[in-house]
Structures are given as structure tokens and as C-alpha cells.
Amino acid sequence: MKKAYIDPNICDRSPFCPAKRVCPTGAITQEVKLFGASTPKVDQNKCIGCGKCAQICPQRAIKMI
């Protein structure tokens, strides 16, 4: 089964990441800091491979592998 992976070189680290909001299982999390945010991370145990995050990512930083 394919799973989502986020390329940290492409991701813009926006604290308003749309992929976090569309993930039906909450597999994508991100630590928001005082001066920005970290690259979102995918919990592979929660990811069901639906691809919704990859479809909505404006930077196309999420790939289904």
C-alpha cells in the first residue's frame, strides 16, 4: 500500500498547511514554533494511503510512495 511522504526540501512549512486539515486519520502533524513551523510529519501507522494530502498540497511536496 502506498503511504504519504513529505519532501522537506519542497515543503514551505506553512503553519496553515492544508494537508493537515484534509487528512481523515490525523496522520499529518506539525510543530508550530514562535518564529515559524517545522516541516509537517506523516505518521506512517496512521496513514491509510488515500492521497488527499498529496492532491491538496500547493507545493506538491507530498508524494505517495
mmCIF file of the N, C-alpha and C atoms, coordinates in Angstrom:
data_MODEL
# 
_entry.id   MODEL 
# 
loop_
_atom_site.group_PDB 
_atom_site.id 
_atom_site.type_symbol 
_atom_site.label_atom_id 
_atom_site.label_alt_id 
_atom_site.label_comp_id 
_atom_site.label_asym_id 
_atom_site.label_entity_id 
_atom_site.label_seq_id 
_atom_site.pdbx_PDB_ins_code 
_atom_site.Cartn_x 
_atom_site.Cartn_y 
_atom_site.Cartn_z 
_atom_site.occupancy 
_atom_site.B_iso_or_equiv 
_atom_site.pdbx_formal_charge 
_atom_site.auth_seq_id 
_atom_site.auth_comp_id 
_atom_site.auth_asym_id 
_atom_site.auth_atom_id 
_atom_site.pdbx_PDB_model_num 
ATOM 1   N N  . MET A 1 1  ? 0.838  -1.179 0.000  1.00 0.00 ? 1  MET A N  1 
ATOM 2   C CA . MET A 1 1  ? 0.000  0.000  0.000  1.00 0.00 ? 1  MET A CA 1 
ATOM 3   C C  . MET A 1 1  ? 0.882  1.242  0.000  1.00 0.00 ? 1  MET A C  1 
ATOM 4   N N  . LYS A 1 2  ? 0.476  2.239  -0.767 1.00 0.00 ? 2  LYS A N  1 
ATOM 5   C CA . LYS A 1 2  ? 1.219  3.497  -0.821 1.00 0.00 ? 2  LYS A CA 1 
ATOM 6   C C  . LYS A 1 2  ? 0.980  4.299  0.446  1.00 0.00 ? 2  LYS A C  1 
ATOM 7   N N  . LYS A 1 3  ? 1.993  5.059  0.828  1.00 0.00 ? 3  LYS A N  1 
ATOM 8   C CA . LYS A 1 3  ? 1.921  5.931  2.002  1.00 0.00 ? 3  LYS A CA 1 
ATOM 9   C C  . LYS A 1 3  ? 2.419  7.311  1.600  1.00 0.00 ? 3  LYS A C  1 
ATOM 10  N N  . ALA A 1 4  ? 2.003  8.330  2.345  1.00 0.00 ? 4  ALA A N  1 
ATOM 11  C CA . ALA A 1 4  ? 2.412  9.706  2.065  1.00 0.00 ? 4  ALA A CA 1 
ATOM 12  C C  . ALA A 1 4  ? 3.794  9.990  2.646  1.00 0.00 ? 4  ALA A C  1 
ATOM 13  N N  . TYR A 1 5  ? 4.605  10.692 1.873  1.00 0.00 ? 5  TYR A N  1 
ATOM 14  C CA . TYR A 1 5  ? 5.916  11.165 2.317  1.00 0.00 ? 5  TYR A CA 1 
ATOM 15  C C  . TYR A 1 5  ? 6.040  12.631 1.948  1.00 0.00 ? 5  TYR A C  1 
ATOM 16  N N  . ILE A 1 6  ? 6.575  13.429 2.857  1.00 0.00 ? 6  ILE A N  1 
ATOM 17  C CA . ILE A 1 6  ? 6.727  14.863 2.625  1.00 0.00 ? 6  ILE A CA 1 
ATOM 18  C C  . ILE A 1 6  ? 8.184  15.173 2.354  1.00 0.00 ? 6  ILE A C  1 
ATOM 19  N N  . ASP A 1 7  ? 8.457  15.827 1.226  1.00 0.00 ? 7  ASP A N  1 
ATOM 20  C CA . ASP A 1 7  ? 9.815  16.234 0.879  1.00 0.00 ? 7  ASP A CA 1 
ATOM 21  C C  . ASP A 1 7  ? 10.115 17.544 1.597  1.00 0.00 ? 7  ASP A C  1 
ATOM 22  N N  . PRO A 1 8  ? 11.004 17.538 2.587  1.00 0.00 ? 8  PRO A N  1 
ATOM 23  C CA . PRO A 1 8  ? 11.289 18.759 3.349  1.00 0.00 ? 8  PRO A CA 1 
ATOM 24  C C  . PRO A 1 8  ? 11.970 19.847 2.526  1.00 0.00 ? 8  PRO A C  1 
ATOM 25  N N  . ASN A 1 9  ? 12.531 19.488 1.372  1.00 0.00 ? 9  ASN A N  1 
ATOM 26  C CA . ASN A 1 9  ? 13.174 20.480 0.511  1.00 0.00 ? 9  ASN A CA 1 
ATOM 27  C C  . ASN A 1 9  ? 12.169 21.272 -0.313 1.00 0.00 ? 9  ASN A C  1 
ATOM 28  N N  . ILE A 1 10 ? 10.968 20.747 -0.443 1.00 0.00 ? 10 ILE A N  1 
ATOM 29  C CA . ILE A 1 10 ? 9.923  21.408 -1.235 1.00 0.00 ? 10 ILE A CA 1 
ATOM 30  C C  . ILE A 1 10 ? 8.884  22.075 -0.344 1.00 0.00 ? 10 ILE A C  1 
ATOM 31  N N  . CYS A 1 11 ? 8.586  21.478 0.801  1.00 0.00 ? 11 CYS A N  1 
ATOM 32  C CA . CYS A 1 11 ? 7.558  21.985 1.713  1.00 0.00 ? 11 CYS A CA 1 
ATOM 33  C C  . CYS A 1 11 ? 7.897  23.403 2.184  1.00 0.00 ? 11 CYS A C  1 
ATOM 34  N N  . ASP A 1 12 ? 6.890  24.290 2.193  1.00 0.00 ? 12 ASP A N  1 
ATOM 35  C CA . ASP A 1 12 ? 7.128  25.668 2.635  1.00 0.00 ? 12 ASP A CA 1 
ATOM 36  C C  . ASP A 1 12 ? 6.935  25.853 4.147  1.00 0.00 ? 12 ASP A C  1 
ATOM 37  N N  . ARG A 1 13 ? 6.563  24.791 4.856  1.00 0.00 ? 13 ARG A N  1 
ATOM 38  C CA . ARG A 1 13 ? 6.425  24.774 6.319  1.00 0.00 ? 13 ARG A CA 1 
ATOM 39  C C  . ARG A 1 13 ? 5.374  25.756 6.839  1.00 0.00 ? 13 ARG A C  1 
ATOM 40  N N  . SER A 1 14 ? 4.376  26.026 6.043  1.00 0.00 ? 14 SER A N  1 
ATOM 41  C CA . SER A 1 14 ? 3.313  26.932 6.464  1.00 0.00 ? 14 SER A CA 1 
ATOM 42  C C  . SER A 1 14 ? 2.560  26.355 7.657  1.00 0.00 ? 14 SER A C  1 
ATOM 43  N N  . PRO A 1 15 ? 2.323  27.180 8.689  1.00 0.00 ? 15 PRO A N  1 
ATOM 44  C CA . PRO A 1 15 ? 1.530  26.689 9.822  1.00 0.00 ? 15 PRO A CA 1 
ATOM 45  C C  . PRO A 1 15 ? 0.066  26.465 9.441  1.00 0.00 ? 15 PRO A C  1 
ATOM 46  N N  . PHE A 1 16 ? -0.319 26.898 8.256  1.00 0.00 ? 16 PHE A N  1 
ATOM 47  C CA . PHE A 1 16 ? -1.693 26.729 7.765  1.00 0.00 ? 16 PHE A CA 1 
ATOM 48  C C  . PHE A 1 16 ? -1.767 25.614 6.726  1.00 0.00 ? 16 PHE A C  1 
ATOM 49  N N  . CYS A 1 17 ? -0.894 24.638 6.832  1.00 0.00 ? 17 CYS A N  1 
ATOM 50  C CA . CYS A 1 17 ? -0.784 23.511 5.901  1.00 0.00 ? 17 CYS A CA 1 
ATOM 51  C C  . CYS A 1 17 ? -2.153 22.889 5.620  1.00 0.00 ? 17 CYS A C  1 
ATOM 52  N N  . PRO A 1 18 ? -2.624 22.950 4.369  1.00 0.00 ? 18 PRO A N  1 
ATOM 53  C CA . PRO A 1 18 ? -3.934 22.377 4.060  1.00 0.00 ? 18 PRO A CA 1 
ATOM 54  C C  . PRO A 1 18 ? -3.955 20.855 4.151  1.00 0.00 ? 18 PRO A C  1 
ATOM 55  N N  . ALA A 1 19 ? -2.818 20.221 3.968  1.00 0.00 ? 19 ALA A N  1 
ATOM 56  C CA . ALA A 1 19 ? -2.765 18.757 4.029  1.00 0.00 ? 19 ALA A CA 1 
ATOM 57  C C  . ALA A 1 19 ? -3.117 18.245 5.420  1.00 0.00 ? 19 ALA A C  1 
ATOM 58  N N  . LYS A 1 20 ? -2.745 18.997 6.444  1.00 0.00 ? 20 LYS A N  1 
ATOM 59  C CA . LYS A 1 20 ? -3.090 18.599 7.816  1.00 0.00 ? 20 LYS A CA 1 
ATOM 60  C C  . LYS A 1 20 ? -4.603 18.570 7.996  1.00 0.00 ? 20 LYS A C  1 
ATOM 61  N N  . ARG A 1 21 ? -5.284 19.531 7.387  1.00 0.00 ? 21 ARG A N  1 
ATOM 62  C CA . ARG A 1 21 ? -6.727 19.655 7.572  1.00 0.00 ? 21 ARG A CA 1 
ATOM 63  C C  . ARG A 1 21 ? -7.522 18.590 6.824  1.00 0.00 ? 21 ARG A C  1 
ATOM 64  N N  . VAL A 1 22 ? -7.000 18.110 5.676  1.00 0.00 ? 22 VAL A N  1 
ATOM 65  C CA . VAL A 1 22 ? -7.780 17.153 4.887  1.00 0.00 ? 22 VAL A CA 1 
ATOM 66  C C  . VAL A 1 22 ? -7.498 15.697 5.246  1.00 0.00 ? 22 VAL A C  1 
ATOM 67  N N  . CYS A 1 23 ? -6.463 15.433 6.011  1.00 0.00 ? 23 CYS A N  1 
ATOM 68  C CA . CYS A 1 23 ? -6.131 14.049 6.358  1.00 0.00 ? 23 CYS A CA 1 
ATOM 69  C C  . CYS A 1 23 ? -7.236 13.456 7.241  1.00 0.00 ? 23 CYS A C  1 
ATOM 70  N N  . PRO A 1 24 ? -7.909 12.409 6.766  1.00 0.00 ? 24 PRO A N  1 
ATOM 71  C CA . PRO A 1 24 ? -9.035 11.854 7.522  1.00 0.00 ? 24 PRO A CA 1 
ATOM 72  C C  . PRO A 1 24 ? -8.622 11.114 8.797  1.00 0.00 ? 24 PRO A C  1 
ATOM 73  N N  . THR A 1 25 ? -7.354 10.744 8.914  1.00 0.00 ? 25 THR A N  1 
ATOM 74  C CA . THR A 1 25 ? -6.921 9.991  10.093 1.00 0.00 ? 25 THR A CA 1 
ATOM 75  C C  . THR A 1 25 ? -6.039 10.809 11.031 1.00 0.00 ? 25 THR A C  1 
ATOM 76  N N  . GLY A 1 26 ? -5.741 12.065 10.668 1.00 0.00 ? 26 GLY A N  1 
ATOM 77  C CA . GLY A 1 26 ? -4.875 12.889 11.502 1.00 0.00 ? 26 GLY A CA 1 
ATOM 78  C C  . GLY A 1 26 ? -3.430 12.434 11.470 1.00 0.00 ? 26 GLY A C  1 
ATOM 79  N N  . ALA A 1 27 ? -3.026 11.807 10.372 1.00 0.00 ? 27 ALA A N  1 
ATOM 80  C CA . ALA A 1 27 ? -1.663 11.279 10.265 1.00 0.00 ? 27 ALA A CA 1 
ATOM 81  C C  . ALA A 1 27 ? -0.615 12.372 10.087 1.00 0.00 ? 27 ALA A C  1 
ATOM 82  N N  . ILE A 1 28 ? -1.023 13.550 9.653  1.00 0.00 ? 28 ILE A N  1 
ATOM 83  C CA . ILE A 1 28 ? -0.066 14.637 9.422  1.00 0.00 ? 28 ILE A CA 1 
ATOM 84  C C  . ILE A 1 28 ? -0.096 15.596 10.604 1.00 0.00 ? 28 ILE A C  1 
ATOM 85  N N  . THR A 1 29 ? 1.064  15.788 11.203 1.00 0.00 ? 29 THR A N  1 
ATOM 86  C CA . THR A 1 29 ? 1.202  16.706 12.329 1.00 0.00 ? 29 THR A CA 1 
ATOM 87  C C  . THR A 1 29 ? 2.338  17.667 12.050 1.00 0.00 ? 29 THR A C  1 
ATOM 88  N N  . GLN A 1 30 ? 2.325  18.781 12.773 1.00 0.00 ? 30 GLN A N  1 
ATOM 89  C CA . GLN A 1 30 ? 3.354  19.800 12.584 1.00 0.00 ? 30 GLN A CA 1 
ATOM 90  C C  . GLN A 1 30 ? 3.535  20.567 13.875 1.00 0.00 ? 30 GLN A C  1 
ATOM 91  N N  . GLU A 1 31 ? 4.777  20.755 14.244 1.00 0.00 ? 31 GLU A N  1 
ATOM 92  C CA . GLU A 1 31 ? 5.086  21.539 15.430 1.00 0.00 ? 31 GLU A CA 1 
ATOM 93  C C  . GLU A 1 31 ? 5.177  23.012 15.026 1.00 0.00 ? 31 GLU A C  1 
ATOM 94  N N  . VAL A 1 32 ? 4.346  23.839 15.635 1.00 0.00 ? 32 VAL A N  1 
ATOM 95  C CA . VAL A 1 32 ? 4.359  25.272 15.352 1.00 0.00 ? 32 VAL A CA 1 
ATOM 96  C C  . VAL A 1 32 ? 5.168  25.957 16.446 1.00 0.00 ? 32 VAL A C  1 
ATOM 97  N N  . LYS A 1 33 ? 6.164  26.714 16.015 1.00 0.00 ? 33 LYS A N  1 
ATOM 98  C CA . LYS A 1 33 ? 7.056  27.391 16.950 1.00 0.00 ? 33 LYS A CA 1 
ATOM 99  C C  . LYS A 1 33 ? 6.789  28.888 16.930 1.00 0.00 ? 33 LYS A C  1 
ATOM 100 N N  . LEU A 1 34 ? 7.433  29.602 17.816 1.00 0.00 ? 34 LEU A N  1 
ATOM 101 C CA . LEU A 1 34 ? 7.242  31.039 17.919 1.00 0.00 ? 34 LEU A CA 1 
ATOM 102 C C  . LEU A 1 34 ? 7.572  31.765 16.612 1.00 0.00 ? 34 LEU A C  1 
ATOM 103 N N  . PHE A 1 35 ? 8.633  31.364 15.947 1.00 0.00 ? 35 PHE A N  1 
ATOM 104 C CA . PHE A 1 35 ? 9.047  32.033 14.715 1.00 0.00 ? 35 PHE A CA 1 
ATOM 105 C C  . PHE A 1 35 ? 8.918  31.130 13.504 1.00 0.00 ? 35 PHE A C  1 
ATOM 106 N N  . GLY A 1 36 ? 7.785  30.474 13.364 1.00 0.00 ? 36 GLY A N  1 
ATOM 107 C CA . GLY A 1 36 ? 7.554  29.625 12.207 1.00 0.00 ? 36 GLY A CA 1 
ATOM 108 C C  . GLY A 1 36 ? 7.071  28.250 12.608 1.00 0.00 ? 36 GLY A C  1 
ATOM 109 N N  . ALA A 1 37 ? 7.212  27.333 11.697 1.00 0.00 ? 37 ALA A N  1 
ATOM 110 C CA . ALA A 1 37 ? 6.737  25.976 11.936 1.00 0.00 ? 37 ALA A CA 1 
ATOM 111 C C  . ALA A 1 37 ? 7.739  24.984 11.364 1.00 0.00 ? 37 ALA A C  1 
ATOM 112 N N  . SER A 1 38 ? 7.692  23.781 11.887 1.00 0.00 ? 38 SER A N  1 
ATOM 113 C CA . SER A 1 38 ? 8.557  22.727 11.381 1.00 0.00 ? 38 SER A CA 1 
ATOM 114 C C  . SER A 1 38 ? 7.904  22.095 10.154 1.00 0.00 ? 38 SER A C  1 
ATOM 115 N N  . THR A 1 39 ? 8.669  21.273 9.456  1.00 0.00 ? 39 THR A N  1 
ATOM 116 C CA . THR A 1 39 ? 8.110  20.537 8.330  1.00 0.00 ? 39 THR A CA 1 
ATOM 117 C C  . THR A 1 39 ? 7.086  19.546 8.875  1.00 0.00 ? 39 THR A C  1 
ATOM 118 N N  . PRO A 1 40 ? 5.914  19.478 8.270  1.00 0.00 ? 40 PRO A N  1 
ATOM 119 C CA . PRO A 1 40 ? 4.924  18.501 8.724  1.00 0.00 ? 40 PRO A CA 1 
ATOM 120 C C  . PRO A 1 40 ? 5.486  17.083 8.634  1.00 0.00 ? 40 PRO A C  1 
ATOM 121 N N  . LYS A 1 41 ? 5.000  16.222 9.494  1.00 0.00 ? 41 LYS A N  1 
ATOM 122 C CA . LYS A 1 41 ? 5.440  14.829 9.507  1.00 0.00 ? 41 LYS A CA 1 
ATOM 123 C C  . LYS A 1 41 ? 4.230  13.927 9.315  1.00 0.00 ? 41 LYS A C  1 
ATOM 124 N N  . VAL A 1 42 ? 4.480  12.778 8.688  1.00 0.00 ? 42 VAL A N  1 
ATOM 125 C CA . VAL A 1 42 ? 3.425  11.799 8.454  1.00 0.00 ? 42 VAL A CA 1 
ATOM 126 C C  . VAL A 1 42 ? 3.662  10.599 9.368  1.00 0.00 ? 42 VAL A C  1 
ATOM 127 N N  . ASP A 1 43 ? 2.670  10.262 10.166 1.00 0.00 ? 43 ASP A N  1 
ATOM 128 C CA . ASP A 1 43 ? 2.714  9.063  10.984 1.00 0.00 ? 43 ASP A CA 1 
ATOM 129 C C  . ASP A 1 43 ? 2.314  7.898  10.073 1.00 0.00 ? 43 ASP A C  1 
ATOM 130 N N  . GLN A 1 44 ? 3.292  7.101  9.699  1.00 0.00 ? 44 GLN A N  1 
ATOM 131 C CA . GLN A 1 44 ? 3.051  6.014  8.754  1.00 0.00 ? 44 GLN A CA 1 
ATOM 132 C C  . GLN A 1 44 ? 2.066  4.969  9.293  1.00 0.00 ? 44 GLN A C  1 
ATOM 133 N N  . ASN A 1 45 ? 1.947  4.878  10.601 1.00 0.00 ? 45 ASN A N  1 
ATOM 134 C CA . ASN A 1 45 ? 0.999  3.930  11.190 1.00 0.00 ? 45 ASN A CA 1 
ATOM 135 C C  . ASN A 1 45 ? -0.448 4.406  11.045 1.00 0.00 ? 45 ASN A C  1 
ATOM 136 N N  . LYS A 1 46 ? -0.636 5.702  10.929 1.00 0.00 ? 46 LYS A N  1 
ATOM 137 C CA . LYS A 1 46 ? -1.987 6.260  10.774 1.00 0.00 ? 46 LYS A CA 1 
ATOM 138 C C  . LYS A 1 46 ? -2.379 6.478  9.311  1.00 0.00 ? 46 LYS A C  1 
ATOM 139 N N  . CYS A 1 47 ? -1.379 6.655  8.448  1.00 0.00 ? 47 CYS A N  1 
ATOM 140 C CA . CYS A 1 47 ? -1.642 6.938  7.029  1.00 0.00 ? 47 CYS A CA 1 
ATOM 141 C C  . CYS A 1 47 ? -2.319 5.735  6.373  1.00 0.00 ? 47 CYS A C  1 
ATOM 142 N N  . ILE A 1 48 ? -3.452 6.005  5.703  1.00 0.00 ? 48 ILE A N  1 
ATOM 143 C CA . ILE A 1 48 ? -4.183 4.938  5.017  1.00 0.00 ? 48 ILE A CA 1 
ATOM 144 C C  . ILE A 1 48 ? -3.959 4.974  3.504  1.00 0.00 ? 48 ILE A C  1 
ATOM 145 N N  . GLY A 1 49 ? -3.127 5.906  3.037  1.00 0.00 ? 49 GLY A N  1 
ATOM 146 C CA . GLY A 1 49 ? -2.783 5.963  1.628  1.00 0.00 ? 49 GLY A CA 1 
ATOM 147 C C  . GLY A 1 49 ? -3.861 6.512  0.721  1.00 0.00 ? 49 GLY A C  1 
ATOM 148 N N  . CYS A 1 50 ? -4.756 7.339  1.253  1.00 0.00 ? 50 CYS A N  1 
ATOM 149 C CA . CYS A 1 50 ? -5.865 7.858  0.447  1.00 0.00 ? 50 CYS A CA 1 
ATOM 150 C C  . CYS A 1 50 ? -5.413 8.899  -0.587 1.00 0.00 ? 50 CYS A C  1 
ATOM 151 N N  . GLY A 1 51 ? -4.307 9.605  -0.314 1.00 0.00 ? 51 GLY A N  1 
ATOM 152 C CA . GLY A 1 51 ? -3.768 10.573 -1.260 1.00 0.00 ? 51 GLY A CA 1 
ATOM 153 C C  . GLY A 1 51 ? -4.390 11.956 -1.216 1.00 0.00 ? 51 GLY A C  1 
ATOM 154 N N  . LYS A 1 52 ? -5.321 12.194 -0.293 1.00 0.00 ? 52 LYS A N  1 
ATOM 155 C CA . LYS A 1 52 ? -5.963 13.509 -0.218 1.00 0.00 ? 52 LYS A CA 1 
ATOM 156 C C  . LYS A 1 52 ? -4.940 14.606 0.065  1.00 0.00 ? 52 LYS A C  1 
ATOM 157 N N  . CYS A 1 53 ? -3.972 14.309 0.905  1.00 0.00 ? 53 CYS A N  1 
ATOM 158 C CA . CYS A 1 53 ? -2.943 15.295 1.251  1.00 0.00 ? 53 CYS A CA 1 
ATOM 159 C C  . CYS A 1 53 ? -2.106 15.667 0.029  1.00 0.00 ? 53 CYS A C  1 
ATOM 160 N N  . ALA A 1 54 ? -1.740 14.673 -0.772 1.00 0.00 ? 54 ALA A N  1 
ATOM 161 C CA . ALA A 1 54 ? -0.922 14.918 -1.965 1.00 0.00 ? 54 ALA A CA 1 
ATOM 162 C C  . ALA A 1 54 ? -1.695 15.745 -2.993 1.00 0.00 ? 54 ALA A C  1 
ATOM 163 N N  . GLN A 1 55 ? -3.000 15.525 -3.080 1.00 0.00 ? 55 GLN A N  1 
ATOM 164 C CA . GLN A 1 55 ? -3.821 16.261 -4.033 1.00 0.00 ? 55 GLN A CA 1 
ATOM 165 C C  . GLN A 1 55 ? -3.945 17.733 -3.675 1.00 0.00 ? 55 GLN A C  1 
ATOM 166 N N  . ILE A 1 56 ? -3.970 18.045 -2.380 1.00 0.00 ? 56 ILE A N  1 
ATOM 167 C CA . ILE A 1 56 ? -4.227 19.424 -1.959 1.00 0.00 ? 56 ILE A CA 1 
ATOM 168 C C  . ILE A 1 56 ? -2.959 20.231 -1.687 1.00 0.00 ? 56 ILE A C  1 
ATOM 169 N N  . CYS A 1 57 ? -1.817 19.579 -1.551 1.00 0.00 ? 57 CYS A N  1 
ATOM 170 C CA . CYS A 1 57 ? -0.572 20.290 -1.226 1.00 0.00 ? 57 CYS A CA 1 
ATOM 171 C C  . CYS A 1 57 ? -0.215 21.279 -2.342 1.00 0.00 ? 57 CYS A C  1 
ATOM 172 N N  . PRO A 1 58 ? -0.188 22.600 -2.034 1.00 0.00 ? 58 PRO A N  1 
ATOM 173 C CA . PRO A 1 58 ? 0.079  23.597 -3.075 1.00 0.00 ? 58 PRO A CA 1 
ATOM 174 C C  . PRO A 1 58 ? 1.508  23.543 -3.619 1.00 0.00 ? 58 PRO A C  1 
ATOM 175 N N  . GLN A 1 59 ? 2.455  23.033 -2.847 1.00 0.00 ? 59 GLN A N  1 
ATOM 176 C CA . GLN A 1 59 ? 3.843  22.941 -3.300 1.00 0.00 ? 59 GLN A CA 1 
ATOM 177 C C  . GLN A 1 59 ? 4.156  21.585 -3.925 1.00 0.00 ? 59 GLN A C  1 
ATOM 178 N N  . ARG A 1 60 ? 3.197  20.668 -3.889 1.00 0.00 ? 60 ARG A N  1 
ATOM 179 C CA . ARG A 1 60 ? 3.396  19.296 -4.371 1.00 0.00 ? 60 ARG A CA 1 
ATOM 180 C C  . ARG A 1 60 ? 4.575  18.627 -3.667 1.00 0.00 ? 60 ARG A C  1 
ATOM 181 N N  . ALA A 1 61 ? 4.678  18.901 -2.365 1.00 0.00 ? 61 ALA A N  1 
ATOM 182 C CA . ALA A 1 61 ? 5.757  18.350 -1.559 1.00 0.00 ? 61 ALA A CA 1 
ATOM 183 C C  . ALA A 1 61 ? 5.420  16.955 -1.031 1.00 0.00 ? 61 ALA A C  1 
ATOM 184 N N  . ILE A 1 62 ? 4.176  16.527 -1.194 1.00 0.00 ? 62 ILE A N  1 
ATOM 185 C CA . ILE A 1 62 ? 3.760  15.221 -0.684 1.00 0.00 ? 62 ILE A CA 1 
ATOM 186 C C  . ILE A 1 62 ? 3.641  14.248 -1.847 1.00 0.00 ? 62 ILE A C  1 
ATOM 187 N N  . LYS A 1 63 ? 4.306  13.128 -1.686 1.00 0.00 ? 63 LYS A N  1 
ATOM 188 C CA . LYS A 1 63 ? 4.294  12.069 -2.702 1.00 0.00 ? 63 LYS A CA 1 
ATOM 189 C C  . LYS A 1 63 ? 3.735  10.801 -2.080 1.00 0.00 ? 63 LYS A C  1 
ATOM 190 N N  . MET A 1 64 ? 3.054  10.037 -2.877 1.00 0.00 ? 64 MET A N  1 
ATOM 191 C CA . MET A 1 64 ? 2.550  8.741  -2.435 1.00 0.00 ? 64 MET A CA 1 
ATOM 192 C C  . MET A 1 64 ? 3.516  7.683  -2.932 1.00 0.00 ? 64 MET A C  1 
ATOM 193 N N  . ILE A 1 65 ? 4.178  7.025  -1.987 1.00 0.00 ? 65 ILE A N  1 
ATOM 194 C CA . ILE A 1 65 ? 5.203  6.028  -2.348 1.00 0.00 ? 65 ILE A CA 1 
ATOM 195 C C  . ILE A 1 65 ? 4.826  4.694  -1.725 1.00 0.00 ? 65 ILE A C  1 
# 
